[in-house]
Amino acid sequence: MSQIFAINAFKDNYIWVLPNPESGSAFVVDPGDAEPVRAGLAAAGLELGGILVTHHHWDHTNGIKELLADAQVPVVAPVDDRIEGVTHPVRDGDEVRLDGLPVRFQVLEIPGHTSSHIAFVGGGMLFCGDTLFAGGCGRMFEGTPAQMHASLQRLAALPEETLVYCGHEYTEANLRFALQVEPDNAQLQARLAQVAEQRARGEITLPSTIGVERATNPFLRVDQQSVIESAERHAGRRLTSATDVFAAVRAWKDSV
């Protein structure tokens, strides 16, 4: 699946495209806007073959209705009445087979950002919407710190070479915050320098990998002493669990 590419939408959204060159069709992930999808697929000589959805937020779903007006294709999404046009509602542990693509995805329920958020994992790839970002994680609009921490730990347990395809280009800002949490993390310093150069050239910073995130993403490192001490200093109190550390770091990020 090395042909995967991103279509830009809105200010910083990525709509991921999984093409099947043999059939000339493609699945897209989280199409918040139909027009960039139409243009991107046309430029690549592809037709829409199906849609994967990670959560209900408008910037990940608003293009579905228009795209279905062009072609009646499968729409695989979490069980959530707020998402229109779903043909294949899926739950945790379900297997998703995409017609014509040599990969099978397993559905992981990862609540926190939203109550019904899911991820698709398979073939060494993870499509995680707005739960795990490169260098960060999503805000908790509908979930609790315990839920979000558990969801992130579930993703962190995937093989370290797993490619992480998330929904937004937030990497540089996330890493600048991460460096506030762990200013002495040499791997983080090097990653930020590389990402800053990429963004200066207008390049995409994704996909990341689970291994890179474990080493540099503070939201996956809440069991590390450096993160614990930094979170306690900022919170001004002792934090007695990994969930407490996560909540403190998330609140810190929300405040900057």
C-alpha angles and dihedrals in degrees: 000000000000090000093074112129139174130243114207118231134178113340102322111349122128121208105198119219122207106192131197103204092189094060097028091232133115142194117226127206122223102346102197092169126033100204098063088048092053092047095044095049092045092051089053093046092245136132125214112265101171148328133244119198127194100185145351103258113129096240088061099041113026094095095055098087094051093045091051088053087061096046136357101237134158116278113200113194144142120281099271127131090212090074113078127209097026113160098171114037110191138194137196113307096016117137120229119204114192113210110249097003121110095227137083119206127210117213117233120191107221109173122185108083086051129358095247101036115145137183131212116222129180144107090037091302135112124197103191106164110204101338101084119026129184101274094356149030139244127273118262104248097157107006140069130249089252091055094046093046091050091049092051092047089052090055092043089058091065117103111288093239092059110125113235116217109182132176106252144040097240098126103113095046091045093052093048088057091044089056089058088057096043109020092165097052102118094193089053092049091052093046093051091050091052094046092048089055091048093051092046086059091047093247128150114250096208150137100047123181133239089242092056091047093051089054099044113016111094092204089063092043102058090123092059117102093227091057094042093052093046092048091049092050091051094043093045094225143076115273113212104191141032089249090055090051091049092049091050094050091046091050089048091052091047090055098054 
